[in-house]
């Protein structure tokens, strides 16, 4: 969905037209709150000053095609605020699902009618998810790029209210300082070499504002830690392997919510069960935690209802106490359902908040913020798992569960190249079930399939970990023996022959030899037998000779031709 497509240069602000020293003050307010602020003197864009803008808003308003979507909302925010004569709250949200407020302000003197727009934040994860769907497959596909999501802002509505109050207090003080400080102060410009901090900027206006600045700077440090944790969260939890993604989700969620324990369960739709994928800090081994039926237990109830549970204290809220063997440190937890596009994906559980504190609505708000990103990461991990399954299916024989001919030929080429490069020996076995057609015709196809499965089991039981057994086709099997010379290959081949001969097959006694047997042809890598085609052809020729010599035997093919029959 996301592509590289640079957004147009920032023509959305004209700071040179703003009241002197105000841009630095506004930047400090925006940074400390983690929200966007704009100073406007009419329809916007453009604005006079833009601080910490939501990158989604910047993308819309940089696009001639899409800016009209914003016009009925923040485009007329200045007019609405001036008309109301006070704070206007856009709680109905804009078309993108963002919440804002607008306040008329008197700063810098003169008769200019100015207003501040603040917020531009998602306050509910559902709004963010709906917008993402528009970027992914709706009317905003052409606008999607990396830059569009570079600074997406999330916040609780309380933070917007707090910022609105702070803007009012700050602008009142700024106006008073400008009025009392004479034209000289009003015209003072901040020099480029001066550090662009709110302390420096405001001290030019009036020392009385320094107390407010110190408070802003303290909040800025706290907010920046959270912002750094949330920024690029999706990148941090997305691995190149599903297991890495699952573990990253758990570890990063623990860090964000200051939790000592966390677990991630993914919904297996085929069985309607939650399966644990990753956990950290659990007293029990996660691999021993069985699946949870939807509707059963806390996690099962959460995925079934689609509603999170925030328990401050189990003892006071009527929940059943946790089993003693789990050794929880606190009685507080959050169980959060993960969904994407209305589809249920899994459950994230966090327990034992550090310091023995209880989880609350702020923690739930953080999960609401990261929820869509976790869902996307889980969906990607699911695709990776399914791709791995499909890949395994494409190289695996469904009847015997052995690798198929395609996989064998790829591995044979790899091992040949390695043998040529490092002068390693290598051998190859071609195996055929003796009189299999008679067995199959006499006893039926089901009995024949079972005989193939039993033979495959015999092959796997007689091999080393590096050896590769595969079904070549019909009743033929092959075994690739890396770094194995002719003598050792002969020992392995005869071990397999004897294992099949002594294994019970349901209808083995009806065979011509009174049991199910195999014939084996062996070829070895030599200067003359040095291609995949030659290796296979030599083993096949040796197998043909084993059949002609009475079956149930091993025949070798070397540089001198067929030799060393064994039975």
N, C-alpha and C positions, 0 to 999 in steps of 0.2 A: 504494500500500500504506500509506504513512505518512499519518496524519491528525493534526489538532490535537485532542488530548484530554487535558486536564490530569490529571496523576497526583494522587492524594489528598495532602493536606498531610502533612508528615513527622511521623507519630506513631510512628516506628520507633525513637526513642531518647529517653532521659531523662538528659541530661547532669548534671542537678542531683543525681543519685544516685551519680555516679561519684566516685572518690577525688579530693580537691582537687588541681588542677594537672595531673592526668593527661590530660584531654581535649586540652590544647594540645600536650602531648608526643606523643600519638598522632596528632594532625593533622600534626605535623611529620614523623613517620615515614612516614605515608601519602603526603604530598606529595613527599618526597624519593625515595621508591621508585616513585611513580606507580601504586601498587596500593591496594586497599581494606583497611581495618582496622576491626574492630568489637570492642568490649569487651562481653561478655555475662555475665550471672549466672544463666542458665537457658535455657529454650527461647526461640528468637528467630524472628521479632520479638516484642516490641521488644528493643532492645539498650540498654546504658547510653550508649555513645558510638559513633557511626558516622562514619568519616572517609573521604572520597573514595570514596563508595559507587559501585559499578557501577550505572549507571542502569537496566540490564536487571533486576538484582536488586531495585532499589527498585520498579520497576514490578510485578514479581511479588508482592512482599510488601506492596504497597499495595492489591492486588486480593483481596478476599475469595474470589473464584472461583478464582484461580490460586495463592494462597499455599500451598495444600495440596501443590502440586507440589514445593515446596522443603522441606517438613517432614521428609522422610526423609533430607535431606542437611544443610544448615547449621542446620536446625531443631533437630537433636539433636547438633550439633557440640560444644556445651558439655558435655553428658553424656559423649560419647565421650572428650573431652580429659581430663575429671576422672577418668574410669575408667582411662584409660591412664596417667595421671600424667606424661605427657610429650607431645611434639608428635605430632599425628595428621595425616597427609597424605592428602588426598582425591584421590589420583592417578587414581582411577576416574572422577572428574568427577561433577558433579551432572547433573540432567536437562537443563539448558540447555547443558551442555558446558563449564562453568567449573571451573577448578582452585582449590582452597583448602587451607589448613592450619588447625589449631586447637591452641592452646597453653594449658595451665593456668598462671595467673600469680598471684603474691602481691604485691599492691600496696595501699598505703593502710592496712595494718594490719587488725586485726579478724579474724574467722573467716569472712568471706565467701569463697565459692568462685567465683572469677572465671576467665574464659578469654578469649583473644584469637583471633578468626577473621581470617585474612589471605589476600589474593590476589584472589579473585573475578575471575579473568582467563582469557581464551582463550589457550591455548598452541599451538593448531593452527588454521589457517585453515579446515580442513574442518569443525571444530566450529561455527565462526561461520556458515559457509555453510549448514549443516544447520539451525541455529536460524533463519536468515533465511527459509529455505523454510517453516518453521512459521509465522512471522509473515505471510508472503506468501500462502500458500494452505492452511495447516494449522490446527492447533488453537489457534493464538495470534493469529488475525486480529483479534479484538476488542480485543487488548491493544496493538496497534501504534499508536504515536503519535510525534510529534517528540521528546517528552520521553524516551521509551523508549530512544532512541539518542543521548541528549545526552552521555553519558560512558561509552562502551563501552571496556573495558580489555583490552589485549593485552599479553602478556609471555612471555618464555622461562621454562621451569621453574627455571632457575638463579636468576632474580630472586626467585622465591618462596622458594627455599631461603635465599638471602641475607637476605631480609626476616625469615624465621622466626628466624634466628640473631640478627639485630639486635634483634628484639623481646625475645628472651630476655635479651640483655645489658642492654638498656635497662630492662626491668622489674626485673632484679636490682639495678641501681643505684638505681632509683626506690624500691624496697622498703628498701634499705639507708639511703637518705637519709631516708625517712620514719621509720624505726626510730630513727635517731640524732639526728634533728632535733627531737624532742619533739612533744607534741600541738600546740604553737603553730604549728609549721611545717605539720603535717598539716592544720590547720584553715584555713590561709591561703588566701584566695580571690584570683584574678586580677581586678583591677579592670577595668571596661569600657574605661576610657580608655587602659589599657596596650596597647601594640602586641601583636597576637596572633601573636607569633612564637615558635618553639621556644626561642630563646635566652632571652627574657624569662620564659617559663613555667618552664623548667628551672632557671634561676638562683634562682627562689624556693625550689626544692627543695634543690639542692646544687650548689656551684660545680664539683665533680668531673665533672659531666655536660656541662660547656660544651665540652670537646674533642669529645665525641660529637656535640654540636649543630652545631659548626662543620663537621664532616664531612658531616652531614646537609644543611646549607645548601648546601655545595659541590655535592653530588649533586643537590640540588633544582634548582639552576640548570641543570645539564646535562640533567636529565630534562625540565625544563620546555620547553627548546628542542625536544626530540624530541616531547613531547606537543603543543606548538603546531603542529608540522609535521604530525602525524598527525590532529589534531582537525579535523573538517570536511573531511577529504581528498576525500571524494566530491564535496562542493560545489565544491571548488577545481578538480577535473578535469572537471567536467560543464559543457559549454558549450551555447549555444543553437543551435550548428551543429556537425555532425560534425567538420569540420576543426579547429575550436577545441578540441573535446574531445580529439582525438588529440594535438594539440600540447601541451595542458595536461598530459596524462598523461606525456608525455616530459619536459617541463620540470620538473614537480614530482617525478618519480621521480629525475631527475638531482640535484636539490637534496637530496632525502632521503638518497640513497645517496652523496652527495659524488662524483658521477661527472662526467667531462668529456664523455662521449659516451653517447648512448642512442638506441635505435630501437624502434619499435613496429610489429609486423606483425600483420595480421588474417587469419584463415583464410577463404578464399573456398571454401565447401563445394561449389559447382557444379563447380569445376575441381580441387578438392583441392590448392590452392596457398595459400601465404602471400604476401600483398601488403603492401608497406610503406606505411604510412599517415602516419607522421611520424618525423622523425629530427632530432638536434641534435649538432653537433660532428663529423659524418662528413667524411672527406677527399674523398669522392666525392659527386656530385649525387644525392640520394635519388630524384629522378624518373627517373634512369637505371638504378636498381636493379631488375632484372626479378623476376618472381615466383619463389618457391622451392617446389619440389615437396615435399609431405609425405614425410618419411623421408630427404630429401637435405640435406646440410650440417648445421651445428650446430642452427640454428633448426628445420629440418625434422625432425631427430631428436627434438628436445625436444617439439614439438607431437605427434609420432607416439607417443612413449612416455608423455607426460604427466608426465615427471620433469624437474626443473630440473638444470642443470649449473652447478656452482660451480668454476671453474678458478682456482686460486691462482697457478699458473705453467704455461703451456702446455708449456714445454720439459721439465718434469719429470713431466707427467701423460699423455704419449703422444698429445696432440692434434696435428693438423697445424698448422704455423705459419701465421699469417695472411699473405695476399699483401702484399708490400712496399709496393704503392701505397696501401694503407689507412693506413699510417703510424701504427700504434698506439704509444702511449708505454709501455704495460706489457704483460705477458703474462698478465694476470688479467682475468677477465670473469665475468658471470653471465648465463645465458640461462634465462628463467623462463616456464613455460607458464601461460597465463591460461585458466581454465575457470569455468563456472557451471552448477550443477546437473548435473555430469557431462558437460556438452557443451564441447567444445574451441572456444575463441574466438580465441586469438592467442598471440603471444610477445613478451615485453618483454626487450630486451637492454641491459645496461649495461656499459661498458668504461672503461678509463683512470681509475681512482680517483685523486682529487686527492692530491698528495704522493707519487705513485708507489707507494702501498701496494697490498696485495693484498685482494681481496674475500674474505669469510669467512662463517661460519655466522651471525654476527650480522646481516650484510647480507641473507642469505637469509631470516632471521627477519623483517626489516622488509618484505621482499617478500611473505612469507606473510601479514603483517598487512594490507597494502594490497591484496593480490591480489583479495579479494572485491569491494572497492570499485572497482578498475580494471575488473573483469569487468562489474559493473553499469553503469559508465559506458560501456563498449564496447557493451553490449547496447542501451543507450539510444541511442547514436550510430547503431547499426545500424538501429534502428527509424526514426530520423530520416531516414537515407539511403533506406530503403525507402519511407517516406512521400513523400519528394521524387520518387522514381522513379514511384510511383503517381500523384502529382499531374501529373508530366510526361506520363505515359501518358494521363491523362484529358483533356489539352488538346492532344494531338498526334495527327495523322492517321498511322496505322501504315504506310500504303502510301508516302506521299511524305515523311514525317518533317517536314512543315510543321505549324504550329499549326492546330487545327481551327476550325470555325465558332464554337464556344462561346468560345474564347479571343479570336477576332477581335472578336466583339460586345462583350466586356468592354473590350477595348482601345479600340474605337471610341467607347464611351461616355466613357472617360477622356479621350481626345483632344478630343472635342467639348466637354466641360466646360472643358478647358484653353483651347481656342480662344475660347470665350465669355468666359472670365474675363480673358484677356490680349489678346484681339482678334488671335489668331494665325490665319493661313490654314490650311486643311487640305483634302486631296483624297483621293479614293477611286476605285479601279479595280475594275471587274468584268470578268473575263476568261473566255472560253469557247473551247475547242478546236473549230475548225470541222469539221463533218462527222465528229465523233468516233464516232457510232453506226455509221456505215458502216465506219470503220476497225476498230472493235471486232468487228463482225459478220463482216467479211471475213477478219480475221487472227487472231481468237481473243482470249479474255479475257486471256491472259498477255501477248500483244502490246499489248493495250489498257492493261494495268497499267504496262507498260514505257513506253508513250507518256506516261502521266500522270507517271511519275517523271522522264522526260527534260524534260518541260515545267516541272515544279517546279524542276528544276536551272537551267533557263533563267531562271526568275523570280528565283531567289536570286542569280544571277550579275549581274543588271541593277539591283540595288537598293543603296541606301545602308544604313549600319548601323542607322539609326533607323527605317527602313521595315519594315513587317510584312506578309509574304506568308503567305497561308493557303489551305487547300483548303476551299471553301465547300460542296461537294457534287458528286458525279458528276464531270463534266469541267469544272466551274466553279471558278475561283480568284478570290481577292480580294487587293488590296494596299491597305493603309492608309498614307498619306503624310503624316505629321505636319509642320506648319509648311511646307506646300507649296501654292503658288498654282496657278491653272489652267495658266498657260504652262509652268511647270516640270513639272507633272504630265503635260502633253502630251508633253514631250520624253522623260520616263521611259517613258511608255506606248508611244511609238513605238519606243524603243530595245528594249523587251521584244518588241514585235511583230516587229521585224526579226531579233532573236536567235533566236526560235522558227522563223521562216521560213527561216533559213539553217542551222539545226541539222539534222544527219543523224538521221532516224528510220528504223528498219529497213524499214518498208513505206510510207515517205512518198511515193514516186513513184506509188503506186496511188490517192492522194487526188485529188479532182476538180481541184484547183489544181496537181497535180503535186508537192505537198509538204505537210507539216503546217503549218497556219497557225492564228492565233488572232484573234478579234475582241475589241475592248476598249471598254467604256463608262466614261466619266470623269465624276464628279460632284465638286463643290467646295462647301465650307461657305459659305453666304450667309445673310443675315437671313431668307430664306424657306425655304431648305434647311438646317434647323438641328437636326434630330433624327436619331437613328440610322436610324429607319425611312425618313425622307425621303432621307437620303444614299444608303442602299442601293437604294431604289426608283428614284431618279434615275439612278444608275449602271446599274441593270438595264434601265431604259428606253432609255438611250443604247446599251447593248449590243445590245438588240433591234433598234434602228435600224441599227446597224453590220451586223448579219446581213442585214437586208433590203436594204442598199445594196451587197451583193456580198461581204461577209466580208473577212478579212485587212485590217482597218482600225480606226481609232480615232475614236470619236464622243464629243463633249462634251455635257454637260447643264448649263446655267447658268440664271440667272434668266429669260433670254429663251427658254428651251427648248433644243431640240437645235440644235447648230451646229458649224461648223468640222470637217467630216469630213476625215480624213487617210487615205491609203492608200499 
